């Protein structure tokens, strides 16, 4: 990888504007890296080399003419649940999926900012699981150790960014699907406020659980990508007021009251916190205290918030499954979740959504005493590839809930969260921690994450070069 290609999103945008490098060079290098890692990482479901190179040549003409846009000529990737005109939106599924007739709103905004979309990254089927594997595309692997998953469902985007295939990528988060792979690949991942980034044409995605957001190596890069894609489509149900994420990344957060929460919400599963993750998050809390913040252990009043999550999540799966042209090709676990979603639809689903206002009041009262909630992103390190193979649906759900019990409540609430790298376990696998806040708190969370980044300098750690043939570890 060239030094230019490794400068991150902000660096590439600056170098393009300064004429240090041209877009065709960056886009071709990204496509070459993607192709060279198909057998080692398998991060991409599809690429668009001819179109991307033509768009890069046009970006170079615009740059030479003096035009400047935030991402003009920068190569980026989007997750394969997002419509890109001329490409199928397979969302991890097998089958003959028709090509999208137009760009989704987030992609439209990326193009308006000048970005060049090089391809679409892998996701597990309908984004259900914290691993990115399936018979339709194989297994996407973690650049830090290719015997392990990068997480899911935005695992392809996370693997691509962590390995330096692209400087940043768009993912989506319906139960931690940005934050979990960010934690397991040593990235910054922002789950924005619901409605901050449009999911159009899939409005009210997964019954309001799912939002789009960025994955990047640095807070500044993630903030830049968030600013580029943020904004509503006129038909969106949720339209929060605008923020300036990049300005927040350059601003000191002030002295904050931070609650450290070890206890996860009730999930009816046994989910012990890995000792190495506890040590890493403790060290992060100690760093926050050293930076002048007040940090103390506390526990939000989650209540039985899972009773609201399950109907919404399974109804969302059913809605997506019903769009598939051949549902018989779907994973049996998907079909099981679809049946559950149909049973829990109607009155139960409406009641689950109606509870959200009460949940906002109950959990929101926590932020009368604290500014930010710090919690582990996951309870377990990234599982090995194949861990979930041949598991029935019930066992997959229990194993998944035990490994990842911390992230999903913020999807029910629709509030923002930021995963930050928390360090490494003795075997070299990355883990992460969440900074969580109430509605509209992205600027505060981003400022705090940037302060931590200045102190911890996590961006200095890179995984091995993935362009070598994969060597299995014992």
SEVEX-340682 format. One record per residue (C-alpha): residue number from 0; x, y, z. Coordinates in steps of 0.05 Angstrom, whole numbers, always signed. Example, Ala and Ser with C-alpha at 12.3 -4.5 7.8 and 13.67 -1.06 7.14 Angstrom:
// residues 2
  num      xx      yy      zz
    0    +246     -90    +156
    1    +273     -21    +143
// end
This chain:
// residues 474
  num      xx      yy      zz
    0      +0      +0      +0
    1     +26     +68     -18
    2     +37    +122     +33
    3     -15    +165      -2
    4     -68    +110      +2
    5     -56    +100     +76
    6     -70    +172     +96
    7    -143    +162    +114
    8    -204    +198     +89
    9    -185    +268    +111
   10    -115    +259     +85
   11    -136    +234     +17
   12    -187    +290      +9
   13    -133    +341     +26
   14     -82    +310     -20
   15    -131    +309     -78
   16    -148    +382     -66
   17     -74    +400     -63
   18     -57    +362    -126
   19     -10    +314     -90
   20     -47    +254    -120
   21    -102    +243    -171
   22    -167    +206    -162
   23    -153    +155    -216
   24     -91    +133    -179
   25    -128    +127    -113
   26    -187     +91    -142
   27    -145     +42    -183
   28    -102     +28    -121
   29    -165     +14     -80
   30    -193     -33    -133
   31    -126     -69    -137
   32    -124     -79     -62
   33    -195    -105     -61
   34    -179    -155    -116
   35    -114    -176     -82
   36    -152    -192     -17
   37    -212    -230     -44
   38    -183    -297     -21
   39    -156    -270     +45
   40    -209    -222     +70
   41    -268    -227     +23
   42    -294    -158     +44
   43    -332    -140     -20
   44    -395    -170     -51
   45    -384    -132    -115
   46    -342     -76    -145
   47    -355     -27    -202
   48    -285     -18    -233
   49    -303     +12    -300
   50    -354     +61    -272
   51    -310     +80    -213
   52    -250     +94    -256
   53    -292    +136    -304
   54    -320    +175    -245
   55    -249    +184    -218
   56    -226    +212    -285
   57    -284    +261    -283
   58    -266    +280    -211
   59    -195    +295    -235
   60    -222    +341    -289
   61    -265    +377    -238
   62    -206    +384    -189
   63    -162    +411    -245
   64    -216    +462    -261
   65    -213    +487    -189
   66    -276    +453    -162
   67    -274    +433     -89
   68    -321    +387     -52
   69    -310    +352     +15
   70    -296    +283     -16
   71    -283    +299     -89
   72    -247    +240    -119
   73    -240    +198     -55
   74    -254    +123     -62
   75    -306     +97     -13
   76    -348     +35      -2
   77    -419     +24     +22
   78    -452     -36     +54
   79    -494     -82     +11
   80    -559     -61     +44
   81    -554      +7      +9
   82    -579     +21     -61
   83    -527     +39    -113
   84    -557     +50    -182
   85    -540      -7    -229
   86    -520     -57    -174
   87    -564    -107    -139
   88    -577     -95     -65
   89    -567    -167     -43
   90    -560    -154     +32
   91    -523    -219     +43
   92    -574    -261      +5
   93    -568    -311     -51
   94    -611    -308    -112
   95    -625    -265    -172
   96    -634    -197    -141
   97    -653    -141    -190
   98    -608     -81    -199
   99    -627     -18    -161
  100    -657     +33    -208
  101    -629     +92    -168
  102    -583    +110    -111
  103    -606    +110     -40
  104    -607    +178      -7
  105    -542    +165     +31
  106    -506    +147     -34
  107    -537    +207     -69
  108    -506    +251     -15
  109    -439    +216     -21
  110    -438    +229     -95
  111    -459    +302     -83
  112    -398    +308     -38
  113    -354    +281     -95
  114    -340    +210     -70
  115    -326    +153    -117
  116    -362     +89     -97
  117    -316     +31    -113
  118    -361     -25     -90
  119    -409     -56     -39
  120    -384     -93     +22
  121    -409    -159     +50
  122    -463    -166    +102
  123    -493    -227    +134
  124    -563    -245    +110
  125    -610    -186    +123
  126    -560    -159    +175
  127    -584    -205    +231
  128    -520    -230    +263
  129    -453    -206    +291
  130    -414    -245    +240
  131    -408    -236    +164
  132    -413    -305    +135
  133    -462    -341     +90
  134    -468    -390     +32
  135    -482    -333     -17
  136    -413    -303     -10
  137    -371    -344     +38
  138    -337    -315     +99
  139    -310    -245    +109
  140    -248    -247    +153
  141    -217    -202    +205
  142    -153    -168    +182
  143    -123    -175    +252
  144    -130    -251    +250
  145    -164    -282    +190
  146    -187    -342    +230
  147    -237    -296    +264
  148    -297    -256    +242
  149    -293    -180    +236
  150    -363    -179    +266
  151    -428    -161    +233
  152    -469    -143    +202
  153    -425     -87    +174
  154    -366    -135    +175
  155    -347    -124    +102
  156    -342     -49    +113
  157    -302     -58    +177
  158    -254    -107    +145
  159    -244     -62     +85
  160    -228      -1    +127
  161    -185     -37    +178
  162    -143     -68    +123
  163    -135      -2     +86
  164    -173     -24     +24
  165    -213     +41     +28
  166    -202    +100     +76
  167    -273     +96    +104
  168    -339     +61     +90
  169    -413     +66    +105
  170    -446     +13    +149
  171    -513      +6    +183
  172    -531      -9    +255
  173    -596     -43    +276
  174    -571     -77    +339
  175    -498     -57    +341
  176    -480     -73    +269
  177    -432     -14    +263
  178    -406     -13    +334
  179    -393     -88    +341
  180    -349     -96    +278
  181    -315     -30    +295
  182    -297     -58    +363
  183    -271    -123    +334
  184    -229     -90    +280
  185    -200     -30    +319
  186    -241     +24    +286
  187    -284     +84    +304
  188    -356     +69    +287
  189    -412    +120    +295
  190    -484     +99    +304
  191    -520    +166    +293
  192    -586    +190    +320
  193    -644    +158    +285
  194    -658    +198    +222
  195    -590    +233    +221
  196    -571    +194    +158
  197    -629    +176    +113
  198    -644    +103     +99
  199    -690    +122     +41
  200    -718     +85      +2
  201    -723     +37     +62
  202    -758     +87    +107
  203    -767     +70    +181
  204    -717     +14    +170
  205    -728     -48    +213
  206    -784     -12    +250
  207    -739     +46    +267
  208    -681      +4    +295
  209    -632     +12    +237
  210    -591     +74    +219
  211    -533     +86    +171
  212    -466    +110    +196
  213    -391    +113    +184
  214    -332     +67    +200
  215    -262     +97    +198
  216    -194     +93    +232
  217    -200    +161    +264
  218    -253    +204    +295
  219    -240    +260    +245
  220    -249    +213    +186
  221    -313    +185    +215
  222    -339    +255    +228
  223    -323    +277    +157
  224    -361    +218    +128
  225    -419    +230    +175
  226    -424    +303    +153
  227    -423    +282     +80
  228    -481    +233     +86
  229    -522    +267    +140
  230    -590    +295    +121
  231    -661    +274    +108
  232    -701    +254     +48
  233    -768    +292     +45
  234    -805    +228     +58
  235    -766    +207    +120
  236    -806    +197    +184
  237    -749    +223    +228
  238    -714    +288    +212
  239    -668    +313    +269
  240    -637    +381    +265
  241    -568    +386    +232
  242    -502    +379    +268
  243    -429    +394    +249
  244    -392    +330    +267
  245    -325    +353    +239
  246    -327    +416    +283
  247    -344    +372    +343
  248    -283    +329    +329
  249    -239    +391    +334
  250    -271    +416    +399
  251    -254    +399    +471
  252    -312    +364    +506
  253    -304    +400    +572
  254    -304    +363    +639
  255    -358    +310    +638
  256    -394    +264    +686
  257    -384    +194    +657
  258    -420    +132    +682
  259    -385     +65    +672
  260    -437     +10    +664
  261    -415     -62    +668
  262    -484     -93    +674
  263    -519    -108    +609
  264    -594    -104    +599
  265    -634    -167    +614
  266    -630    -217    +556
  267    -650    -283    +590
  268    -580    -309    +571
  269    -516    -319    +610
  270    -468    -266    +584
  271    -406    -261    +627
  272    -358    -205    +608
  273    -292    -229    +582
  274    -237    -212    +632
  275    -192    -182    +578
  276    -248    -136    +554
  277    -261    -114    +625
  278    -188     -96    +634
  279    -187     -58    +569
  280    -250     -18    +585
  281    -224      -5    +655
  282    -160     +25    +625
  283    -203     +68    +580
  284    -243     +93    +640
  285    -178    +108    +677
  286    -154    +148    +617
  287    -219    +189    +619
  288    -209    +203    +693
  289    -137    +224    +679
  290    -163    +272    +626
  291    -204    +307    +680
  292    -272    +274    +676
  293    -310    +246    +734
  294    -319    +171    +723
  295    -360    +126    +768
  296    -397     +60    +762
  297    -472     +65    +752
  298    -528     +26    +720
  299    -582     +53    +674
  300    -654     +31    +687
  301    -663     -10    +623
  302    -723     -48    +648
  303    -749    -102    +601
  304    -728     -64    +539
  305    -717    -129    +502
  306    -792    -139    +499
  307    -794     -79    +453
  308    -733    -100    +412
  309    -756    -170    +392
  310    -821    -152    +356
  311    -788     -95    +319
  312    -727    -134    +298
  313    -765    -196    +274
  314    -818    -154    +239
  315    -762    -118    +203
  316    -732    -184    +181
  317    -800    -207    +155
  318    -809    -143    +115
  319    -742    -152     +81
  320    -752    -227     +71
  321    -818    -214     +37
  322    -782    -172     -16
  323    -737    -229     -36
  324    -756    -258    -104
  325    -744    -330     -80
  326    -752    -337      -4
  327    -735    -411      -8
  328    -663    -390     -17
  329    -661    -355     +51
  330    -625    -385    +111
  331    -672    -429    +153
  332    -657    -382    +212
  333    -681    -324    +171
  334    -745    -360    +155
  335    -754    -376    +229
  336    -745    -303    +247
  337    -794    -284    +192
  338    -847    -329    +222
  339    -835    -298    +291
  340    -840    -229    +261
  341    -907    -244    +231
  342    -933    -273    +297
  343    -909    -211    +335
  344    -935    -161    +284
  345    -998    -121    +290
  346   -1019    -104    +361
  347    -956    -130    +394
  348    -912     -91    +347
  349    -952     -28    +357
  350    -948     -36    +432
  351    -872     -46    +428
  352    -864     +19    +389
  353    -912     +56    +435
  354    -867     +39    +494
  355    -810     +80    +465
  356    -834    +146    +495
  357    -835    +115    +564
  358    -766     +84    +553
  359    -740    +152    +533
  360    -765    +182    +598
  361    -740    +126    +643
  362    -671    +117    +612
  363    -665    +190    +595
  364    -670    +207    +670
  365    -601    +174    +676
  366    -573    +234    +638
  367    -596    +282    +691
  368    -538    +256    +733
  369    -489    +238    +677
  370    -467    +266    +611
  371    -442    +202    +578
  372    -449    +128    +589
  373    -387     +85    +579
  374    -398     +10    +568
  375    -364     -48    +534
  376    -386     -55    +462
  377    -386    -132    +467
  378    -380    -182    +523
  379    -336    -229    +482
  380    -279    -223    +432
  381    -291    -238    +358
  382    -310    -311    +348
  383    -274    -357    +301
  384    -299    -364    +230
  385    -350    -420    +227
  386    -372    -415    +300
  387    -445    -406    +280
  388    -445    -456    +222
  389    -503    -505    +226
  390    -529    -475    +291
  391    -605    -476    +294
  392    -639    -409    +301
  393    -651    -412    +376
  394    -579    -429    +391
  395    -553    -375    +344
  396    -597    -324    +379
  397    -574    -345    +449
  398    -500    -347    +429
  399    -506    -279    +395
  400    -542    -248    +454
  401    -489    -274    +502
  402    -431    -246    +460
  403    -464    -179    +444
  404    -512    -157    +499
  405    -492     -84    +505
  406    -507     -49    +439
  407    -579     -61    +418
  408    -617     -19    +471
  409    -592     +44    +437
  410    -626     +21    +373
  411    -692     +15    +409
  412    -683     +85    +436
  413    -657    +113    +370
  414    -601    +150    +406
  415    -528    +158    +384
  416    -468    +118    +404
  417    -394    +116    +384
  418    -349     +55    +388
  419    -277     +72    +404
  420    -219     +23    +403
  421    -204      -1    +474
  422    -141     -40    +460
  423    -122    -112    +447
  424    -128    -179    +482
  425     -65    -220    +495
  426     -77    -258    +430
  427     -76    -193    +390
  428    -151    -188    +376
  429    -181    -118    +383
  430    -238     -99    +429
  431    -278     -35    +438
  432    -320      +8    +484
  433    -382     +50    +471
  434    -393    +123    +487
  435    -469    +130    +492
  436    -513    +191    +500
  437    -585    +216    +496
  438    -620    +244    +435
  439    -578    +290    +392
  440    -514    +279    +432
  441    -468    +261    +373
  442    -427    +326    +379
  443    -411    +312    +452
  444    -394    +239    +440
  445    -351    +256    +380
  446    -313    +310    +419
  447    -300    +261    +475
  448    -278    +206    +427
  449    -230    +255    +393
  450    -200    +274    +461
  451    -190    +200    +476
  452    -159    +189    +408
  453    -108    +245    +420
  454     -89    +210    +485
  455     -91    +138    +463
  456     -69    +146    +390
  457    -102     +81    +369
  458     -94     +98    +295
  459     -20     +82    +300
  460     -36      +8    +305
  461     -49     -28    +239
  462     -64    -101    +223
  463     -17    -144    +181
  464     -18    -135    +106
  465     -77    -177     +82
  466     -52    -187     +12
  467     -14    -249     +32
  468     -45    -317     +27
  469     -83    -334     +90
  470     -46    -377    +140
  471     -90    -412    +190
  472     -70    -409    +263
  473     -77    -468    +310
// end
